[in-house]
Amino acid sequence: MAEHNDLGKSGENAAVAYLEQKGYLIRDRNWRKGHFELDIVAAKDNELVVVEVKTRSDTLFAAPEDAVDLPKIRRTVRAADAYIKLFQIDNPVRFDIITVVGNDGNFKVEHIEEAFYPPLY
């Protein structure tokens, strides 16, 4: 596997550990259906939390959350809609971003709650 894939997987593991430590129940990781994909789907306080994870070794060129642009937001919202319909979920939904910066074993994790809202089309 390419080094950046290993970093991404390690970052996602760090994000899951962070969420579990904060009392979140992890429902799914890397959920896929057709062309839809969600990094982490969690639940806490009767709320569904869809988490986009962005991992970088450093922030020299850009902050990791800057990679979550409008097209990515739209894809994530459509995927969340498919997930909600498939599992017939009737809870409020929140969209978060977790940034993970560093190298395996030495990560700085930042949790941005309500990072974005579904855009109006």
C-alpha atoms as a printed R data frame, in Angstrom:
    type eleno elety resid chain resno       x      y      z
1   ATOM     1    CA   MET     A     1   0.000  0.000  0.000
2   ATOM     2    CA   ALA     A     2   1.231  3.519 -0.776
3   ATOM     3    CA   GLU     A     3   2.611  5.551  2.111
4   ATOM     4    CA   HIS     A     4  -0.175  8.161  1.894
5   ATOM     5    CA   ASN     A     5  -2.765  5.359  2.148
6   ATOM     6    CA   ASP     A     6  -1.054  4.060  5.294
7   ATOM     7    CA   LEU     A     7  -1.074  7.581  6.744
8   ATOM     8    CA   GLY     A     8  -4.770  7.978  5.939
9   ATOM     9    CA   LYS     A     9  -5.653  4.659  7.572
10  ATOM    10    CA   SER     A    10  -3.594  5.531 10.669
11  ATOM    11    CA   GLY     A    11  -5.269  8.931 10.826
12  ATOM    12    CA   GLU     A    12  -8.703  7.380 10.597
13  ATOM    13    CA   ASN     A    13  -7.792  4.953 13.397
14  ATOM    14    CA   ALA     A    14  -6.726  7.945 15.520
15  ATOM    15    CA   ALA     A    15 -10.032  9.688 14.745
16  ATOM    16    CA   VAL     A    16 -12.039  6.612 15.780
17  ATOM    17    CA   ALA     A    17 -10.053  6.285 19.024
18  ATOM    18    CA   TYR     A    18 -10.650  9.987 19.738
19  ATOM    19    CA   LEU     A    19 -14.409  9.669 19.146
20  ATOM    20    CA   GLU     A    20 -14.703  6.527 21.275
21  ATOM    21    CA   GLN     A    21 -12.801  8.268 24.082
22  ATOM    22    CA   LYS     A    22 -15.355 11.108 23.871
23  ATOM    23    CA   GLY     A    23 -18.276  8.681 24.233
24  ATOM    24    CA   TYR     A    24 -19.320  8.307 20.586
25  ATOM    25    CA   LEU     A    25 -20.661  4.983 19.344
26  ATOM    26    CA   ILE     A    26 -19.075  4.104 16.002
27  ATOM    27    CA   ARG     A    27 -21.787  2.776 13.688
28  ATOM    28    CA   ASP     A    28 -19.694  2.420 10.531
29  ATOM    29    CA   ARG     A    29 -16.233  3.058  9.125
30  ATOM    30    CA   ASN     A    30 -15.572  3.513  5.411
31  ATOM    31    CA   TRP     A    31 -19.233  2.889  4.606
32  ATOM    32    CA   ARG     A    32 -19.834  2.451  0.903
33  ATOM    33    CA   LYS     A    33 -22.898  1.951 -1.228
34  ATOM    34    CA   GLY     A    34 -22.438  2.327 -4.963
35  ATOM    35    CA   HIS     A    35 -20.453  5.509 -5.478
36  ATOM    36    CA   PHE     A    36 -21.370  6.869 -2.028
37  ATOM    37    CA   GLU     A    37 -18.743  6.856  0.738
38  ATOM    38    CA   LEU     A    38 -18.644  8.034  4.345
39  ATOM    39    CA   ASP     A    39 -15.469  7.927  6.465
40  ATOM    40    CA   ILE     A    40 -17.070  7.517  9.899
41  ATOM    41    CA   VAL     A    41 -20.699  7.362 10.958
42  ATOM    42    CA   ALA     A    42 -21.131  7.717 14.707
43  ATOM    43    CA   ALA     A    43 -23.885  8.370 17.217
44  ATOM    44    CA   LYS     A    44 -24.010 10.375 20.414
45  ATOM    45    CA   ASP     A    45 -26.812 11.947 22.421
46  ATOM    46    CA   ASN     A    46 -29.496 10.660 20.031
47  ATOM    47    CA   GLU     A    47 -27.782 12.363 17.088
48  ATOM    48    CA   LEU     A    48 -26.245 10.811 13.983
49  ATOM    49    CA   VAL     A    49 -22.774 12.248 13.393
50  ATOM    50    CA   VAL     A    50 -21.209 11.970  9.936
51  ATOM    51    CA   VAL     A    51 -17.469 12.558 10.174
52  ATOM    52    CA   GLU     A    52 -15.134 13.419  7.322
53  ATOM    53    CA   VAL     A    53 -11.531 12.614  8.294
54  ATOM    54    CA   LYS     A    54  -8.618 14.497  6.735
55  ATOM    55    CA   THR     A    55  -5.099 13.344  7.569
56  ATOM    56    CA   ARG     A    56  -1.890 15.161  6.689
57  ATOM    57    CA   SER     A    57   1.717 14.691  7.754
58  ATOM    58    CA   ASP     A    58   2.056 18.473  8.106
59  ATOM    59    CA   THR     A    59   0.246 21.738  7.367
60  ATOM    60    CA   LEU     A    60   2.950 23.485  5.346
61  ATOM    61    CA   PHE     A    61   0.774 23.922  2.258
62  ATOM    62    CA   ALA     A    62  -2.795 23.955  3.610
63  ATOM    63    CA   ALA     A    63  -4.938 23.050  6.579
64  ATOM    64    CA   PRO     A    64  -6.475 19.571  6.205
65  ATOM    65    CA   GLU     A    65 -10.023 20.898  6.537
66  ATOM    66    CA   ASP     A    66  -9.473 23.072  3.461
67  ATOM    67    CA   ALA     A    67  -9.769 19.874  1.399
68  ATOM    68    CA   VAL     A    68 -13.463 19.688  2.325
69  ATOM    69    CA   ASP     A    69 -14.736 21.911 -0.476
70  ATOM    70    CA   LEU     A    70 -18.278 22.388 -1.777
71  ATOM    71    CA   PRO     A    71 -18.202 19.365 -4.151
72  ATOM    72    CA   LYS     A    72 -16.954 17.165 -1.276
73  ATOM    73    CA   ILE     A    73 -19.669 18.536  1.004
74  ATOM    74    CA   ARG     A    74 -22.330 17.765 -1.608
75  ATOM    75    CA   ARG     A    75 -21.041 14.185 -2.069
76  ATOM    76    CA   THR     A    76 -20.948 13.655  1.690
77  ATOM    77    CA   VAL     A    77 -24.482 14.979  2.166
78  ATOM    78    CA   ARG     A    78 -25.805 12.759 -0.647
79  ATOM    79    CA   ALA     A    79 -24.046  9.743  0.862
80  ATOM    80    CA   ALA     A    80 -25.465 10.576  4.313
81  ATOM    81    CA   ASP     A    81 -28.937 10.831  2.785
82  ATOM    82    CA   ALA     A    82 -28.527  7.356  1.252
83  ATOM    83    CA   TYR     A    83 -27.297  6.008  4.607
84  ATOM    84    CA   ILE     A    84 -30.233  7.546  6.489
85  ATOM    85    CA   LYS     A    85 -32.761  6.135  4.020
86  ATOM    86    CA   LEU     A    86 -31.129  2.682  3.943
87  ATOM    87    CA   PHE     A    87 -31.094  2.337  7.735
88  ATOM    88    CA   GLN     A    88 -34.356  4.286  8.247
89  ATOM    89    CA   ILE     A    89 -32.789  6.694 10.726
90  ATOM    90    CA   ASP     A    90 -35.031  9.369 12.177
91  ATOM    91    CA   ASN     A    91 -32.508 11.269 14.319
92  ATOM    92    CA   PRO     A    92 -30.986 14.689 13.787
93  ATOM    93    CA   VAL     A    93 -27.802 14.623 11.694
94  ATOM    94    CA   ARG     A    94 -24.615 16.581 12.238
95  ATOM    95    CA   PHE     A    95 -21.639 16.890  9.874
96  ATOM    96    CA   ASP     A    96 -18.215 17.092 11.534
97  ATOM    97    CA   ILE     A    97 -14.630 17.142 10.305
98  ATOM    98    CA   ILE     A    98 -11.752 15.568 12.201
99  ATOM    99    CA   THR     A    99  -8.275 16.658 11.169
100 ATOM   100    CA   VAL     A   100  -5.310 14.476 12.010
101 ATOM   101    CA   VAL     A   101  -1.845 15.964 11.550
102 ATOM   102    CA   GLY     A   102   1.474 14.215 12.151
103 ATOM   103    CA   ASN     A   103   2.790 10.713 11.836
104 ATOM   104    CA   ASP     A   104   1.591  7.398 13.227
105 ATOM   105    CA   GLY     A   105   1.795  7.408 16.997
106 ATOM   106    CA   ASN     A   106   2.314 11.171 17.153
107 ATOM   107    CA   PHE     A   107  -0.894 12.762 15.875
108 ATOM   108    CA   LYS     A   108  -2.614 16.025 16.734
109 ATOM   109    CA   VAL     A   109  -6.361 15.446 16.440
110 ATOM   110    CA   GLU     A   110  -8.788 18.341 16.054
111 ATOM   111    CA   HIS     A   111 -12.563 17.849 16.055
112 ATOM   112    CA   ILE     A   112 -14.608 20.481 14.243
113 ATOM   113    CA   GLU     A   113 -18.238 19.946 15.237
114 ATOM   114    CA   GLU     A   114 -20.960 21.177 12.878
115 ATOM   115    CA   ALA     A   115 -18.238 21.869 10.317
116 ATOM   116    CA   PHE     A   116 -20.809 22.306  7.563
117 ATOM   117    CA   TYR     A   117 -24.509 22.164  6.854
118 ATOM   118    CA   PRO     A   118 -26.203 20.597  3.834
119 ATOM   119    CA   PRO     A   119 -26.081 23.184  1.045
120 ATOM   120    CA   LEU     A   120 -29.270 24.429 -0.553
121 ATOM   121    CA   TYR     A   121 -29.363 23.317 -4.183
